[in-house]
Amino acid sequence: MVQQPSKAQTLAQEIEVRRPELLSIPNITFAAKRVTRGDKDKSVGRFKVIEEEFRKRDLPLKGHGFAERNKEMLRHSGGV
């Protein structure tokens, strides 16, 4: 039977183990996953305001997920 190698630790986990004193510094934060624009909006309370404005204007409540990344490249290659 072949065993799979253990999953590598994330940077945040490594810092917790090796340099725990960094966690007590007030202006430094460590995230377990990548922080997106939506996460930042939720942390400062802006996301509720954005959702409310979307509802007023009858727009879909998809947040930032509706924006395609390479729209210009798609147009350049002949897409719509």
PDB file of N, CA, C and O in Angstrom:
ATOM      1  N   MET A   1       0.841  -1.180   0.000  1.00  0.00           N
ATOM      2  CA  MET A   1       0.000   0.000   0.000  1.00  0.00           C
ATOM      3  C   MET A   1       0.894   1.254   0.000  1.00  0.00           C
ATOM      4  O   MET A   1       1.865   1.340   0.751  1.00  0.00           O
ATOM      5  N   VAL A   2       0.548   2.205  -0.845  1.00  0.00           N
ATOM      6  CA  VAL A   2       1.325   3.431  -0.969  1.00  0.00           C
ATOM      7  C   VAL A   2       0.671   4.524  -0.129  1.00  0.00           C
ATOM      8  O   VAL A   2      -0.536   4.751  -0.203  1.00  0.00           O
ATOM      9  N   GLN A   3       1.485   5.183   0.659  1.00  0.00           N
ATOM     10  CA  GLN A   3       0.969   6.277   1.480  1.00  0.00           C
ATOM     11  C   GLN A   3       1.218   7.602   0.769  1.00  0.00           C
ATOM     12  O   GLN A   3       2.259   7.812   0.147  1.00  0.00           O
ATOM     13  N   GLN A   4       0.241   8.479   0.881  1.00  0.00           N
ATOM     14  CA  GLN A   4       0.398   9.808   0.304  1.00  0.00           C
ATOM     15  C   GLN A   4       1.206  10.680   1.261  1.00  0.00           C
ATOM     16  O   GLN A   4       1.077  10.546   2.478  1.00  0.00           O
ATOM     17  N   PRO A   5       2.028  11.564   0.727  1.00  0.00           N
ATOM     18  CA  PRO A   5       2.786  12.453   1.613  1.00  0.00           C
ATOM     19  C   PRO A   5       1.841  13.399   2.353  1.00  0.00           C
ATOM     20  O   PRO A   5       0.765  13.734   1.856  1.00  0.00           O
ATOM     21  N   SER A   6       2.251  13.818   3.527  1.00  0.00           N
ATOM     22  CA  SER A   6       1.402  14.714   4.306  1.00  0.00           C
ATOM     23  C   SER A   6       1.297  16.069   3.612  1.00  0.00           C
ATOM     24  O   SER A   6       2.208  16.489   2.897  1.00  0.00           O
ATOM     25  N   LYS A   7       0.180  16.738   3.834  1.00  0.00           N
ATOM     26  CA  LYS A   7      -0.075  18.035   3.214  1.00  0.00           C
ATOM     27  C   LYS A   7       0.865  19.076   3.805  1.00  0.00           C
ATOM     28  O   LYS A   7       1.067  19.118   5.019  1.00  0.00           O
ATOM     29  N   ALA A   8       1.432  19.909   2.958  1.00  0.00           N
ATOM     30  CA  ALA A   8       2.358  20.944   3.420  1.00  0.00           C
ATOM     31  C   ALA A   8       1.616  21.984   4.243  1.00  0.00           C
ATOM     32  O   ALA A   8       0.459  22.301   3.967  1.00  0.00           O
ATOM     33  N   GLN A   9       2.287  22.508   5.249  1.00  0.00           N
ATOM     34  CA  GLN A   9       1.677  23.535   6.089  1.00  0.00           C
ATOM     35  C   GLN A   9       1.637  24.862   5.337  1.00  0.00           C
ATOM     36  O   GLN A   9       2.480  25.144   4.485  1.00  0.00           O
ATOM     37  N   THR A  10       0.636  25.662   5.676  1.00  0.00           N
ATOM     38  CA  THR A  10       0.543  26.989   5.076  1.00  0.00           C
ATOM     39  C   THR A  10       1.522  27.924   5.777  1.00  0.00           C
ATOM     40  O   THR A  10       2.073  27.593   6.827  1.00  0.00           O
ATOM     41  N   LEU A  11       1.728  29.077   5.190  1.00  0.00           N
ATOM     42  CA  LEU A  11       2.635  30.053   5.783  1.00  0.00           C
ATOM     43  C   LEU A  11       2.145  30.482   7.166  1.00  0.00           C
ATOM     44  O   LEU A  11       2.943  30.637   8.090  1.00  0.00           O
ATOM     45  N   ALA A  12       0.840  30.671   7.305  1.00  0.00           N
ATOM     46  CA  ALA A  12       0.282  31.081   8.592  1.00  0.00           C
ATOM     47  C   ALA A  12       0.540  30.016   9.655  1.00  0.00           C
ATOM     48  O   ALA A  12       0.858  30.347  10.797  1.00  0.00           O
ATOM     49  N   GLN A  13       0.406  28.741   9.288  1.00  0.00           N
ATOM     50  CA  GLN A  13       0.664  27.668  10.245  1.00  0.00           C
ATOM     51  C   GLN A  13       2.134  27.602  10.624  1.00  0.00           C
ATOM     52  O   GLN A  13       2.467  27.368  11.785  1.00  0.00           O
ATOM     53  N   GLU A  14       3.016  27.808   9.652  1.00  0.00           N
ATOM     54  CA  GLU A  14       4.449  27.810   9.930  1.00  0.00           C
ATOM     55  C   GLU A  14       4.818  28.931  10.899  1.00  0.00           C
ATOM     56  O   GLU A  14       5.619  28.734  11.813  1.00  0.00           O
ATOM     57  N   ILE A  15       4.231  30.098  10.694  1.00  0.00           N
ATOM     58  CA  ILE A  15       4.527  31.234  11.574  1.00  0.00           C
ATOM     59  C   ILE A  15       4.012  30.973  12.978  1.00  0.00           C
ATOM     60  O   ILE A  15       4.665  31.339  13.955  1.00  0.00           O
ATOM     61  N   GLU A  16       2.840  30.341  13.091  1.00  0.00           N
ATOM     62  CA  GLU A  16       2.304  29.999  14.420  1.00  0.00           C
ATOM     63  C   GLU A  16       3.267  29.114  15.190  1.00  0.00           C
ATOM     64  O   GLU A  16       3.430  29.274  16.400  1.00  0.00           O
ATOM     65  N   VAL A  17       3.907  28.181  14.494  1.00  0.00           N
ATOM     66  CA  VAL A  17       4.804  27.234  15.151  1.00  0.00           C
ATOM     67  C   VAL A  17       6.173  27.863  15.425  1.00  0.00           C
ATOM     68  O   VAL A  17       6.703  27.757  16.531  1.00  0.00           O
ATOM     69  N   ARG A  18       6.735  28.513  14.414  1.00  0.00           N
ATOM     70  CA  ARG A  18       8.122  28.992  14.520  1.00  0.00           C
ATOM     71  C   ARG A  18       8.261  30.360  15.191  1.00  0.00           C
ATOM     72  O   ARG A  18       9.209  30.583  15.944  1.00  0.00           O
ATOM     73  N   ARG A  19       7.336  31.266  14.929  1.00  0.00           N
ATOM     74  CA  ARG A  19       7.447  32.642  15.460  1.00  0.00           C
ATOM     75  C   ARG A  19       6.138  33.082  16.095  1.00  0.00           C
ATOM     76  O   ARG A  19       5.505  34.001  15.575  1.00  0.00           O
ATOM     77  N   PRO A  20       5.699  32.474  17.194  1.00  0.00           N
ATOM     78  CA  PRO A  20       4.403  32.821  17.800  1.00  0.00           C
ATOM     79  C   PRO A  20       4.346  34.252  18.335  1.00  0.00           C
ATOM     80  O   PRO A  20       3.257  34.791  18.539  1.00  0.00           O
ATOM     81  N   GLU A  21       5.499  34.869  18.564  1.00  0.00           N
ATOM     82  CA  GLU A  21       5.492  36.253  19.059  1.00  0.00           C
ATOM     83  C   GLU A  21       4.962  37.231  18.016  1.00  0.00           C
ATOM     84  O   GLU A  21       4.516  38.324  18.367  1.00  0.00           O
ATOM     85  N   LEU A  22       5.004  36.855  16.740  1.00  0.00           N
ATOM     86  CA  LEU A  22       4.470  37.729  15.684  1.00  0.00           C
ATOM     87  C   LEU A  22       2.947  37.839  15.753  1.00  0.00           C
ATOM     88  O   LEU A  22       2.375  38.824  15.287  1.00  0.00           O
ATOM     89  N   LEU A  23       2.292  36.837  16.329  1.00  0.00           N
ATOM     90  CA  LEU A  23       0.829  36.858  16.415  1.00  0.00           C
ATOM     91  C   LEU A  23       0.328  37.907  17.398  1.00  0.00           C
ATOM     92  O   LEU A  23      -0.826  38.328  17.314  1.00  0.00           O
ATOM     93  N   SER A  24       1.174  38.334  18.325  1.00  0.00           N
ATOM     94  CA  SER A  24       0.748  39.320  19.330  1.00  0.00           C
ATOM     95  C   SER A  24       0.936  40.763  18.871  1.00  0.00           C
ATOM     96  O   SER A  24       0.514  41.682  19.572  1.00  0.00           O
ATOM     97  N   ILE A  25       1.557  40.985  17.713  1.00  0.00           N
ATOM     98  CA  ILE A  25       1.753  42.340  17.201  1.00  0.00           C
ATOM     99  C   ILE A  25       0.418  42.844  16.652  1.00  0.00           C
ATOM    100  O   ILE A  25      -0.196  42.169  15.827  1.00  0.00           O
ATOM    101  N   PRO A  26      -0.046  44.023  17.096  1.00  0.00           N
ATOM    102  CA  PRO A  26      -1.401  44.465  16.729  1.00  0.00           C
ATOM    103  C   PRO A  26      -1.599  44.830  15.252  1.00  0.00           C
ATOM    104  O   PRO A  26      -2.716  44.714  14.750  1.00  0.00           O
ATOM    105  N   ASN A  27      -0.562  45.261  14.549  1.00  0.00           N
ATOM    106  CA  ASN A  27      -0.774  45.698  13.168  1.00  0.00           C
ATOM    107  C   ASN A  27      -0.468  44.607  12.141  1.00  0.00           C
ATOM    108  O   ASN A  27      -0.360  44.901  10.950  1.00  0.00           O
ATOM    109  N   ILE A  28      -0.327  43.353  12.579  1.00  0.00           N
ATOM    110  CA  ILE A  28      -0.089  42.237  11.680  1.00  0.00           C
ATOM    111  C   ILE A  28      -1.199  41.218  11.844  1.00  0.00           C
ATOM    112  O   ILE A  28      -1.548  40.845  12.965  1.00  0.00           O
ATOM    113  N   THR A  29      -1.760  40.762  10.722  1.00  0.00           N
ATOM    114  CA  THR A  29      -2.771  39.706  10.767  1.00  0.00           C
ATOM    115  C   THR A  29      -2.359  38.592   9.813  1.00  0.00           C
ATOM    116  O   THR A  29      -1.714  38.840   8.795  1.00  0.00           O
ATOM    117  N   PHE A  30      -2.735  37.378  10.150  1.00  0.00           N
ATOM    118  CA  PHE A  30      -2.452  36.214   9.324  1.00  0.00           C
ATOM    119  C   PHE A  30      -3.773  35.576   8.941  1.00  0.00           C
ATOM    120  O   PHE A  30      -4.634  35.355   9.793  1.00  0.00           O
ATOM    121  N   ALA A  31      -3.930  35.280   7.668  1.00  0.00           N
ATOM    122  CA  ALA A  31      -5.160  34.677   7.176  1.00  0.00           C
ATOM    123  C   ALA A  31      -4.897  33.226   6.795  1.00  0.00           C
ATOM    124  O   ALA A  31      -3.830  32.896   6.278  1.00  0.00           O
ATOM    125  N   ALA A  32      -5.865  32.370   7.050  1.00  0.00           N
ATOM    126  CA  ALA A  32      -5.735  30.957   6.713  1.00  0.00           C
ATOM    127  C   ALA A  32      -5.884  30.733   5.214  1.00  0.00           C
ATOM    128  O   ALA A  32      -5.376  29.748   4.678  1.00  0.00           O
ATOM    129  N   LYS A  33      -6.576  31.639   4.538  1.00  0.00           N
ATOM    130  CA  LYS A  33      -6.758  31.528   3.091  1.00  0.00           C
ATOM    131  C   LYS A  33      -6.512  32.893   2.463  1.00  0.00           C
ATOM    132  O   LYS A  33      -6.302  33.883   3.165  1.00  0.00           O
ATOM    133  N   ARG A  34      -6.540  32.936   1.146  1.00  0.00           N
ATOM    134  CA  ARG A  34      -6.313  34.190   0.430  1.00  0.00           C
ATOM    135  C   ARG A  34      -7.436  35.169   0.738  1.00  0.00           C
ATOM    136  O   ARG A  34      -8.607  34.791   0.725  1.00  0.00           O
ATOM    137  N   VAL A  35      -7.097  36.409   1.012  1.00  0.00           N
ATOM    138  CA  VAL A  35      -8.090  37.440   1.332  1.00  0.00           C
ATOM    139  C   VAL A  35      -8.514  38.110   0.029  1.00  0.00           C
ATOM    140  O   VAL A  35      -7.679  38.641  -0.703  1.00  0.00           O
ATOM    141  N   THR A  36      -9.820  38.083  -0.258  1.00  0.00           N
ATOM    142  CA  THR A  36     -10.349  38.648  -1.495  1.00  0.00           C
ATOM    143  C   THR A  36     -10.957  40.025  -1.229  1.00  0.00           C
ATOM    144  O   THR A  36     -11.036  40.474  -0.086  1.00  0.00           O
ATOM    145  N   ARG A  37     -11.385  40.684  -2.307  1.00  0.00           N
ATOM    146  CA  ARG A  37     -12.041  41.985  -2.143  1.00  0.00           C
ATOM    147  C   ARG A  37     -13.321  41.849  -1.343  1.00  0.00           C
ATOM    148  O   ARG A  37     -13.650  42.714  -0.531  1.00  0.00           O
ATOM    149  N   GLY A  38     -14.049  40.753  -1.574  1.00  0.00           N
ATOM    150  CA  GLY A  38     -15.284  40.518  -0.833  1.00  0.00           C
ATOM    151  C   GLY A  38     -15.027  40.341   0.654  1.00  0.00           C
ATOM    152  O   GLY A  38     -15.800  40.824   1.481  1.00  0.00           O
ATOM    153  N   ASP A  39     -13.938  39.645   1.001  1.00  0.00           N
ATOM    154  CA  ASP A  39     -13.582  39.467   2.414  1.00  0.00           C
ATOM    155  C   ASP A  39     -13.264  40.809   3.065  1.00  0.00           C
ATOM    156  O   ASP A  39     -13.656  41.064   4.204  1.00  0.00           O
ATOM    157  N   LYS A  40     -12.556  41.657   2.339  1.00  0.00           N
ATOM    158  CA  LYS A  40     -12.219  42.979   2.880  1.00  0.00           C
ATOM    159  C   LYS A  40     -13.475  43.823   3.084  1.00  0.00           C
ATOM    160  O   LYS A  40     -13.613  44.515   4.092  1.00  0.00           O
ATOM    161  N   ASP A  41     -14.394  43.756   2.109  1.00  0.00           N
ATOM    162  CA  ASP A  41     -15.647  44.511   2.227  1.00  0.00           C
ATOM    163  C   ASP A  41     -16.468  44.037   3.421  1.00  0.00           C
ATOM    164  O   ASP A  41     -17.063  44.850   4.129  1.00  0.00           O
ATOM    165  N   LYS A  42     -16.501  42.732   3.646  1.00  0.00           N
ATOM    166  CA  LYS A  42     -17.248  42.190   4.781  1.00  0.00           C
ATOM    167  C   LYS A  42     -16.611  42.581   6.104  1.00  0.00           C
ATOM    168  O   LYS A  42     -17.321  42.844   7.075  1.00  0.00           O
ATOM    169  N   SER A  43     -15.283  42.623   6.161  1.00  0.00           N
ATOM    170  CA  SER A  43     -14.610  42.933   7.425  1.00  0.00           C
ATOM    171  C   SER A  43     -14.828  44.374   7.860  1.00  0.00           C
ATOM    172  O   SER A  43     -14.858  44.649   9.059  1.00  0.00           O
ATOM    173  N   VAL A  44     -14.979  45.295   6.924  1.00  0.00           N
ATOM    174  CA  VAL A  44     -15.202  46.693   7.296  1.00  0.00           C
ATOM    175  C   VAL A  44     -16.681  47.060   7.290  1.00  0.00           C
ATOM    176  O   VAL A  44     -17.033  48.198   7.602  1.00  0.00           O
ATOM    177  N   GLY A  45     -17.562  46.105   6.936  1.00  0.00           N
ATOM    178  CA  GLY A  45     -18.995  46.352   6.955  1.00  0.00           C
ATOM    179  C   GLY A  45     -19.542  47.007   5.710  1.00  0.00           C
ATOM    180  O   GLY A  45     -20.688  47.455   5.697  1.00  0.00           O
ATOM    181  N   ARG A  46     -18.747  47.069   4.668  1.00  0.00           N
ATOM    182  CA  ARG A  46     -19.164  47.723   3.430  1.00  0.00           C
ATOM    183  C   ARG A  46     -20.064  46.817   2.596  1.00  0.00           C
ATOM    184  O   ARG A  46     -20.842  47.310   1.779  1.00  0.00           O
ATOM    185  N   PHE A  47     -19.973  45.502   2.787  1.00  0.00           N
ATOM    186  CA  PHE A  47     -20.706  44.559   1.944  1.00  0.00           C
ATOM    187  C   PHE A  47     -22.215  44.693   2.116  1.00  0.00           C
ATOM    188  O   PHE A  47     -22.957  44.552   1.144  1.00  0.00           O
ATOM    189  N   LYS A  48     -22.683  44.965   3.338  1.00  0.00           N
ATOM    190  CA  LYS A  48     -24.127  45.137   3.562  1.00  0.00           C
ATOM    191  C   LYS A  48     -24.649  46.354   2.815  1.00  0.00           C
ATOM    192  O   LYS A  48     -25.756  46.334   2.279  1.00  0.00           O
ATOM    193  N   VAL A  49     -23.851  47.407   2.783  1.00  0.00           N
ATOM    194  CA  VAL A  49     -24.244  48.620   2.063  1.00  0.00           C
ATOM    195  C   VAL A  49     -24.308  48.341   0.567  1.00  0.00           C
ATOM    196  O   VAL A  49     -25.223  48.799  -0.118  1.00  0.00           O
ATOM    197  N   ILE A  50     -23.333  47.587   0.064  1.00  0.00           N
ATOM    198  CA  ILE A  50     -23.310  47.253  -1.357  1.00  0.00           C
ATOM    199  C   ILE A  50     -24.526  46.400  -1.716  1.00  0.00           C
ATOM    200  O   ILE A  50     -25.183  46.651  -2.726  1.00  0.00           O
ATOM    201  N   GLU A  51     -24.829  45.389  -0.892  1.00  0.00           N
ATOM    202  CA  GLU A  51     -25.995  44.543  -1.151  1.00  0.00           C
ATOM    203  C   GLU A  51     -27.284  45.352  -1.146  1.00  0.00           C
ATOM    204  O   GLU A  51     -28.160  45.131  -1.983  1.00  0.00           O
ATOM    205  N   GLU A  52     -27.405  46.283  -0.215  1.00  0.00           N
ATOM    206  CA  GLU A  52     -28.608  47.111  -0.126  1.00  0.00           C
ATOM    207  C   GLU A  52     -28.783  47.956  -1.383  1.00  0.00           C
ATOM    208  O   GLU A  52     -29.897  48.088  -1.890  1.00  0.00           O
ATOM    209  N   GLU A  53     -27.695  48.528  -1.887  1.00  0.00           N
ATOM    210  CA  GLU A  53     -27.768  49.337  -3.107  1.00  0.00           C
ATOM    211  C   GLU A  53     -28.112  48.466  -4.319  1.00  0.00           C
ATOM    212  O   GLU A  53     -28.847  48.904  -5.205  1.00  0.00           O
ATOM    213  N   PHE A  54     -27.583  47.228  -4.366  1.00  0.00           N
ATOM    214  CA  PHE A  54     -27.938  46.312  -5.444  1.00  0.00           C
ATOM    215  C   PHE A  54     -29.424  46.021  -5.421  1.00  0.00           C
ATOM    216  O   PHE A  54     -30.069  45.998  -6.469  1.00  0.00           O
ATOM    217  N   ARG A  55     -29.977  45.797  -4.235  1.00  0.00           N
ATOM    218  CA  ARG A  55     -31.411  45.503  -4.125  1.00  0.00           C
ATOM    219  C   ARG A  55     -32.252  46.700  -4.576  1.00  0.00           C
ATOM    220  O   ARG A  55     -33.270  46.527  -5.247  1.00  0.00           O
ATOM    221  N   LYS A  56     -31.829  47.912  -4.208  1.00  0.00           N
ATOM    222  CA  LYS A  56     -32.571  49.119  -4.615  1.00  0.00           C
ATOM    223  C   LYS A  56     -32.634  49.233  -6.129  1.00  0.00           C
ATOM    224  O   LYS A  56     -33.642  49.672  -6.683  1.00  0.00           O
ATOM    225  N   ARG A  57     -31.552  48.837  -6.801  1.00  0.00           N
ATOM    226  CA  ARG A  57     -31.465  49.003  -8.250  1.00  0.00           C
ATOM    227  C   ARG A  57     -31.830  47.733  -9.008  1.00  0.00           C
ATOM    228  O   ARG A  57     -31.657  47.671 -10.226  1.00  0.00           O
ATOM    229  N   ASP A  58     -32.334  46.714  -8.303  1.00  0.00           N
ATOM    230  CA  ASP A  58     -32.729  45.436  -8.914  1.00  0.00           C
ATOM    231  C   ASP A  58     -31.588  44.788  -9.701  1.00  0.00           C
ATOM    232  O   ASP A  58     -31.795  44.276 -10.801  1.00  0.00           O
ATOM    233  N   LEU A  59     -30.390  44.815  -9.129  1.00  0.00           N
ATOM    234  CA  LEU A  59     -29.233  44.161  -9.734  1.00  0.00           C
ATOM    235  C   LEU A  59     -28.998  42.821  -9.046  1.00  0.00           C
ATOM    236  O   LEU A  59     -29.422  42.637  -7.905  1.00  0.00           O
ATOM    237  N   PRO A  60     -28.328  41.876  -9.719  1.00  0.00           N
ATOM    238  CA  PRO A  60     -28.071  40.570  -9.096  1.00  0.00           C
ATOM    239  C   PRO A  60     -27.108  40.703  -7.916  1.00  0.00           C
ATOM    240  O   PRO A  60     -26.183  41.514  -7.948  1.00  0.00           O
ATOM    241  N   LEU A  61     -27.336  39.900  -6.877  1.00  0.00           N
ATOM    242  CA  LEU A  61     -26.521  39.974  -5.666  1.00  0.00           C
ATOM    243  C   LEU A  61     -25.344  39.006  -5.745  1.00  0.00           C
ATOM    244  O   LEU A  61     -25.229  38.095  -4.925  1.00  0.00           O
ATOM    245  N   LYS A  62     -24.489  39.197  -6.713  1.00  0.00           N
ATOM    246  CA  LYS A  62     -23.350  38.307  -6.888  1.00  0.00           C
ATOM    247  C   LYS A  62     -22.072  38.890  -6.301  1.00  0.00           C
ATOM    248  O   LYS A  62     -21.047  38.208  -6.302  1.00  0.00           O
ATOM    249  N   GLY A  63     -22.090  40.094  -5.812  1.00  0.00           N
ATOM    250  CA  GLY A  63     -20.874  40.691  -5.270  1.00  0.00           C
ATOM    251  C   GLY A  63     -19.872  40.950  -6.366  1.00  0.00           C
ATOM    252  O   GLY A  63     -20.217  41.503  -7.410  1.00  0.00           O
ATOM    253  N   HIS A  64     -18.625  40.552  -6.138  1.00  0.00           N
ATOM    254  CA  HIS A  64     -17.564  40.777  -7.120  1.00  0.00           C
ATOM    255  C   HIS A  64     -17.414  39.614  -8.093  1.00  0.00           C
ATOM    256  O   HIS A  64     -16.609  39.684  -9.021  1.00  0.00           O
ATOM    257  N   GLY A  65     -18.182  38.543  -7.890  1.00  0.00           N
ATOM    258  CA  GLY A  65     -18.013  37.354  -8.713  1.00  0.00           C
ATOM    259  C   GLY A  65     -18.481  37.503 -10.142  1.00  0.00           C
ATOM    260  O   GLY A  65     -18.122  36.678 -10.982  1.00  0.00           O
ATOM    261  N   PHE A  66     -19.279  38.533 -10.461  1.00  0.00           N
ATOM    262  CA  PHE A  66     -19.808  38.660 -11.809  1.00  0.00           C
ATOM    263  C   PHE A  66     -18.810  39.266 -12.780  1.00  0.00           C
ATOM    264  O   PHE A  66     -19.008  39.159 -13.990  1.00  0.00           O
ATOM    265  N   ALA A  67     -17.747  39.897 -12.300  1.00  0.00           N
ATOM    266  CA  ALA A  67     -16.774  40.554 -13.165  1.00  0.00           C
ATOM    267  C   ALA A  67     -15.810  39.517 -13.734  1.00  0.00           C
ATOM    268  O   ALA A  67     -15.145  38.804 -12.983  1.00  0.00           O
ATOM    269  N   GLU A  68     -15.736  39.434 -15.042  1.00  0.00           N
ATOM    270  CA  GLU A  68     -14.806  38.503 -15.672  1.00  0.00           C
ATOM    271  C   GLU A  68     -13.426  39.137 -15.703  1.00  0.00           C
ATOM    272  O   GLU A  68     -13.298  40.352 -15.858  1.00  0.00           O
ATOM    273  N   ARG A  69     -12.405  38.324 -15.558  1.00  0.00           N
ATOM    274  CA  ARG A  69     -11.049  38.842 -15.439  1.00  0.00           C
ATOM    275  C   ARG A  69     -10.481  39.327 -16.768  1.00  0.00           C
ATOM    276  O   ARG A  69     -10.032  40.469 -16.863  1.00  0.00           O
ATOM    277  N   ASN A  70     -10.493  38.489 -17.782  1.00  0.00           N
ATOM    278  CA  ASN A  70      -9.818  38.816 -19.033  1.00  0.00           C
ATOM    279  C   ASN A  70     -10.816  39.144 -20.132  1.00  0.00           C
ATOM    280  O   ASN A  70     -10.789  38.535 -21.201  1.00  0.00           O
ATOM    281  N   LYS A  71     -11.688  40.097 -19.875  1.00  0.00           N
ATOM    282  CA  LYS A  71     -12.714  40.464 -20.848  1.00  0.00           C
ATOM    283  C   LYS A  71     -12.073  41.018 -22.121  1.00  0.00           C
ATOM    284  O   LYS A  71     -12.514  40.691 -23.224  1.00  0.00           O
ATOM    285  N   GLU A  72     -11.043  41.849 -21.984  1.00  0.00           N
ATOM    286  CA  GLU A  72     -10.404  42.423 -23.161  1.00  0.00           C
ATOM    287  C   GLU A  72      -9.688  41.357 -23.988  1.00  0.00           C
ATOM    288  O   GLU A  72      -9.693  41.424 -25.217  1.00  0.00           O
ATOM    289  N   MET A  73      -9.077  40.383 -23.334  1.00  0.00           N
ATOM    290  CA  MET A  73      -8.414  39.313 -24.071  1.00  0.00           C
ATOM    291  C   MET A  73      -9.438  38.476 -24.819  1.00  0.00           C
ATOM    292  O   MET A  73      -9.174  38.020 -25.932  1.00  0.00           O
ATOM    293  N   LEU A  74     -10.597  38.273 -24.222  1.00  0.00           N
ATOM    294  CA  LEU A  74     -11.655  37.516 -24.875  1.00  0.00           C
ATOM    295  C   LEU A  74     -12.123  38.253 -26.129  1.00  0.00           C
ATOM    296  O   LEU A  74     -12.342  37.631 -27.168  1.00  0.00           O
ATOM    297  N   ARG A  75     -12.277  39.566 -26.037  1.00  0.00           N
ATOM    298  CA  ARG A  75     -12.692  40.362 -27.200  1.00  0.00           C
ATOM    299  C   ARG A  75     -11.610  40.364 -28.275  1.00  0.00           C
ATOM    300  O   ARG A  75     -11.901  40.300 -29.469  1.00  0.00           O
ATOM    301  N   HIS A  76     -10.361  40.438 -27.830  1.00  0.00           N
ATOM    302  CA  HIS A  76      -9.242  40.474 -28.775  1.00  0.00           C
ATOM    303  C   HIS A  76      -9.141  39.180 -29.575  1.00  0.00           C
ATOM    304  O   HIS A  76      -8.762  39.197 -30.747  1.00  0.00           O
ATOM    305  N   SER A  77      -9.477  38.073 -28.947  1.00  0.00           N
ATOM    306  CA  SER A  77      -9.369  36.771 -29.630  1.00  0.00           C
ATOM    307  C   SER A  77     -10.615  36.444 -30.459  1.00  0.00           C
ATOM    308  O   SER A  77     -10.704  35.359 -31.035  1.00  0.00           O
ATOM    309  N   GLY A  78     -11.574  37.369 -30.523  1.00  0.00           N
ATOM    310  CA  GLY A  78     -12.738  37.161 -31.375  1.00  0.00           C
ATOM    311  C   GLY A  78     -13.992  36.770 -30.601  1.00  0.00           C
ATOM    312  O   GLY A  78     -15.038  36.540 -31.208  1.00  0.00           O
ATOM    313  N   GLY A  79     -13.910  36.693 -29.287  1.00  0.00           N
ATOM    314  CA  GLY A  79     -15.085  36.361 -28.502  1.00  0.00           C
ATOM    315  C   GLY A  79     -15.975  37.576 -28.309  1.00  0.00           C
ATOM    316  O   GLY A  79     -15.618  38.693 -28.684  1.00  0.00           O
ATOM    317  N   VAL A  80     -17.112  37.348 -27.733  1.00  0.00           N
ATOM    318  CA  VAL A  80     -18.061  38.451 -27.527  1.00  0.00           C
ATOM    319  C   VAL A  80     -17.910  39.000 -26.138  1.00  0.00           C
ATOM    320  O   VAL A  80     -18.618  39.935 -25.764  1.00  0.00           O
TER     321      VAL A  80
END
